[in-house]
Amino acid sequence: MNTLFSPKRLMTLAYGTSIIAMVAYTLWLYAMGSYRELLVPLFVSLLLLACLLMHVGQGTQPALPRLILLISTYVVVLSAVNANVETSSLWWGLPMAATFLLLPLWSALAVNTASLIAWWWLAPVGVIPLSLGVVVLALLLALPPWEHARRRALLLATDPNDSDCNAYHVDTLKERLNNEFQRAAMLNKRLAVLVLHLPQLDMAGEQFGLRAQTALLAALCQEVNSRCRDHDILGRAGSATFWLVLPDTSESGALLVRERLQRSLSHCVLVETGQLEVRIATCLPLRKESFERYIQRLEARADAMANV
């Protein structure tokens, strides 16, 4: 389902449908004998074909063909209205709908607001009631992307996992670590944390882009999760820093886990960055140490590893 309705495939379908609709409109004008009006839709058809090729090809920003498609929609509607003054103003619903589909919510609202102000300024007095209908249409079109943005914000606020890799978010990580810290103090249990740092992450992003960074994070999380127990907790504490919480683990046990992880991670080789390089250090809570102080020591240990 995700592969079938992926954003790239949906946009490919949108570009293809736009080309078919524009070619059909051009042929209809040709059949009606409106030869003077053929130039705009014919040019826009070629422009939309170029947008499709840019979308399918590599190395083009996705925003560029979307912007061209949006401008083309406005140009065609303006051309149709200019050629026939009796054209219904409800045709403005087409570029409005395209604006909400191709732009982010607030950008779409700004563009449509500017369009409505220009419409009210230029339209005759008798068209004002229809303009109010266009306003209602714009508000209705804004509801789906607003609801989608609200649900996405709610999901991000409640999702315990990091958005870039298979590890806990830093807030969830500190909450789980606090629970284990309190549990170890009350039950006189042992607790250890491994601090992992990826020195290649920033370099991979600068040289190879976001995909190389995602591959590094995915390789690290996969290896660590596969080599640890089910109740061990892996979380992303910083951009290139992870904490591996090891409940009921002594210092010697943490060192064994560290050696096992270093051995397995050294065997990971990625296409862009080569052998995976990970720095790992152990950090155990001290006797009668507060949780805030322990967090400070973990963060200081991560900063020291990053500056090596």
C-alpha positions in Angstrom: 0.0 0.0 0.0 2.8 2.4 0.9 4.7 1.5 -2.3 1.6 1.8 -4.5 0.5 5.2 -3.2 3.9 6.7 -2.5 4.3 10.5 -2.9 6.5 10.2 -6.0 4.0 7.9 -7.8 1.1 10.2 -6.9 2.9 13.2 -8.3 3.8 11.2 -11.4 0.1 10.5 -11.8 -0.7 14.2 -11.2 1.7 15.3 -13.9 0.5 12.7 -16.4 -3.2 13.6 -15.7 -2.4 17.3 -16.2 -0.7 16.6 -19.5 -3.7 14.6 -20.8 -6.1 17.3 -19.7 -4.1 20.0 -21.3 -3.7 18.1 -24.6 -7.5 17.4 -24.6 -8.2 21.1 -24.0 -5.9 22.0 -26.8 -7.6 19.6 -29.2 -11.0 20.9 -28.2 -10.0 24.5 -29.0 -8.6 23.3 -32.3 -11.9 21.5 -33.1 -13.9 24.6 -32.1 -11.8 26.8 -34.4 -10.4 28.9 -31.6 -7.0 29.1 -33.2 -5.9 32.3 -31.4 -6.4 30.6 -28.0 -4.3 27.5 -29.0 -0.9 29.0 -28.2 -1.2 29.1 -24.4 -2.5 25.6 -23.8 -0.1 24.2 -26.4 2.9 25.9 -24.7 1.6 24.7 -21.3 1.4 21.2 -22.6 5.0 21.2 -23.5 5.9 22.8 -20.2 4.0 20.1 -18.3 5.9 17.4 -20.3 9.1 19.0 -19.2 7.8 19.0 -15.6 7.1 15.3 -15.8 10.6 14.6 -17.2 12.2 16.7 -14.4 10.1 14.8 -11.8 11.1 11.4 -13.1 14.7 12.3 -13.6 17.4 12.7 -11.0 19.1 15.8 -9.7 16.1 18.2 -9.8 14.6 19.8 -6.8 11.0 18.5 -6.4 9.7 22.0 -5.7 10.6 23.3 -9.2 8.3 21.1 -11.3 5.5 21.6 -8.7 5.9 25.4 -8.9 5.8 25.2 -12.7 2.7 23.1 -12.6 1.0 25.6 -10.3 1.9 28.6 -12.4 0.8 26.8 -15.5 -2.6 26.2 -13.9 -3.0 29.9 -13.1 -1.9 30.9 -16.6 -4.4 28.6 -18.4 -7.3 29.8 -16.2 -6.4 33.4 -16.7 -6.1 32.8 -20.5 -9.5 31.2 -20.6 -11.2 33.9 -18.6 -9.5 36.6 -20.7 -10.6 35.0 -23.9 -14.2 34.6 -22.8 -15.4 37.2 -20.2 -18.5 35.1 -19.6 -16.5 32.2 -18.2 -17.8 31.3 -14.7 -15.6 32.6 -11.8 -15.9 29.1 -10.3 -13.1 28.1 -12.6 -10.9 29.8 -10.0 -11.5 26.6 -7.9 -9.1 24.7 -10.2 -6.0 26.7 -9.4 -7.1 27.0 -5.7 -7.3 23.2 -5.4 -3.9 22.9 -7.2 -2.4 25.4 -4.7 -3.4 23.3 -1.7 -2.2 20.1 -3.4 1.2 21.4 -4.4 2.2 23.8 -1.7 2.4 23.6 2.1 -0.7 24.8 4.0 0.4 28.3 5.0 2.0 29.0 1.7 -1.2 27.8 -0.1 -3.3 30.1 2.2 -1.1 33.1 1.4 -1.2 32.5 -2.3 -5.0 32.0 -2.3 -5.5 35.1 -0.1 -3.5 37.2 -2.5 -5.5 35.8 -5.5 -8.8 36.5 -3.8 -7.7 40.1 -3.0 -6.7 40.6 -6.6 -10.1 39.1 -7.8 -12.1 41.4 -5.5 -10.1 44.3 -6.7 -10.6 43.6 -10.4 -13.9 41.8 -10.6 -17.2 43.7 -11.4 -19.6 44.4 -8.6 -22.1 41.9 -9.8 -19.6 39.0 -9.4 -19.1 39.6 -5.6 -21.6 36.9 -4.6 -19.7 34.4 -6.7 -16.5 35.6 -5.1 -17.9 34.8 -1.7 -18.5 31.2 -2.9 -14.9 31.1 -4.0 -13.9 32.1 -0.5 -16.0 29.3 1.0 -14.4 26.9 -1.5 -10.9 28.0 -0.5 -11.7 27.4 3.2 -13.1 24.0 2.5 -10.0 23.1 0.5 -7.8 24.2 3.4 -9.5 21.8 5.8 -7.9 18.5 4.6 -4.3 19.7 4.7 -4.9 21.5 8.1 -6.2 18.2 9.5 -3.3 16.3 8.1 -0.8 18.8 9.6 -2.6 18.6 13.0 -2.5 14.8 13.0 1.2 14.8 12.0 2.1 17.2 14.7 0.2 15.0 17.2 1.9 11.9 16.0 5.4 13.6 16.3 4.5 14.8 19.8 3.4 11.3 21.0 5.8 9.1 19.0 8.5 7.7 21.3 10.8 6.8 18.4 13.3 9.1 16.7 12.1 10.4 13.3 15.4 9.3 11.5 16.2 5.9 12.9 15.0 2.9 14.9 15.9 4.3 18.3 14.0 6.2 21.0 13.6 9.9 20.9 15.8 11.8 23.4 12.8 12.7 25.6 11.6 9.1 25.8 15.2 8.0 26.3 15.7 10.2 29.3 12.3 9.1 30.7 13.2 5.4 30.4 16.6 6.0 31.8 15.2 7.8 34.8 12.9 4.8 35.4 15.8 2.4 35.3 17.9 4.7 37.4 15.2 4.9 40.1 14.6 1.1 39.9 18.3 0.4 40.3 18.5 2.7 43.3 15.5 1.3 45.1 16.2 -2.4 44.4 20.0 -2.2 44.7 20.4 -3.3 41.1 23.2 -2.5 38.7 22.9 -0.2 35.8 25.2 0.7 33.0 25.0 3.0 29.9 27.1 2.8 26.8 27.7 6.1 25.0 28.0 5.7 21.2 29.2 8.4 18.9 29.2 8.4 15.1 32.0 10.6 13.9 31.2 9.9 10.2 27.7 11.3 10.4 28.4 15.0 9.7 30.9 14.2 7.0 28.5 11.8 5.3 25.8 14.5 5.2 28.2 17.1 3.8 29.7 14.9 1.1 26.9 12.4 0.2 23.7 14.0 1.4 20.8 12.9 3.7 20.6 9.4 2.2 24.1 8.5 3.4 23.3 9.9 6.9 20.1 7.7 7.0 22.1 4.7 5.9 24.7 5.2 8.7 22.0 5.6 11.4 20.1 2.6 10.1 23.2 0.4 10.1 24.1 1.4 13.6 20.6 0.8 15.0 20.2 -2.5 13.3 23.5 -3.9 14.6 23.0 -2.6 18.1 19.4 -3.9 18.4 20.4 -7.3 17.0 23.2 -7.7 19.5 21.4 -6.6 22.6 18.7 -8.0 24.9 15.0 -7.2 24.5 14.9 -5.0 27.6 18.0 -3.0 26.7 17.1 0.6 25.6 18.7 2.3 22.6 18.0 6.0 22.2 19.3 8.9 20.2 20.7 11.5 22.6 22.1 13.9 20.0 22.7 14.3 16.3 25.5 11.7 16.2 25.2 10.4 19.8 23.3 7.4 21.1 22.9 6.0 24.6 22.5 2.2 25.2 20.9 1.6 28.6 21.8 -1.8 30.0 19.7 -2.7 33.1 21.0 -5.2 35.5 24.5 -4.9 34.0 27.8 -4.5 35.9 30.8 -2.7 34.7 32.4 -5.9 33.5 29.2 -6.8 31.6 29.1 -3.4 30.0 32.7 -3.8 28.8 31.8 -7.2 27.3 28.9 -5.6 25.5 31.1 -2.8 24.3 33.7 -5.2 22.9 31.0 -7.3 21.2 29.4 -4.2 19.6 32.8 -2.8 18.4 33.6 -6.1 16.8 30.2 -6.4 15.0 30.1 -2.7 14.0 33.6 -2.9 12.5 32.3 -5.5 10.0 29.7 -3.1 8.6 30.8 -1.5 5.4 28.7 1.1 3.6 29.0 2.1 -0.1 29.5 5.8 0.5 31.4 6.0 3.8 33.2 2.6 3.9 33.7 0.9 7.2 31.4 2.0 9.9 33.4 3.9 12.6 31.8 4.1 16.1 33.3 5.3 19.3 31.9 3.6 22.4 32.4 4.5 26.1 30.9 3.1 29.3 29.4 5.3 32.0 28.0 3.9 35.2 26.1 5.9 37.9 28.1 6.6 41.1 26.9 5.8 44.5 24.3 8.3 45.8 24.5 10.3 42.6 21.5 12.2 41.5 19.9 11.5 38.2 20.5 15.1 36.9 24.2 14.8 37.7 24.3 11.4 35.9 22.8 13.0 32.8 25.4 15.7 32.9 28.2 13.2 33.0 26.7 11.3 30.1 26.4 14.5 28.0 30.0 15.5 29.0 31.2 12.0 28.0 29.5 12.4 24.6 31.0 15.9 24.1 34.5 14.6 24.9 34.1 11.7 22.4 32.9 14.2 19.7 36.0 16.4 20.2 38.5 13.6 19.9 
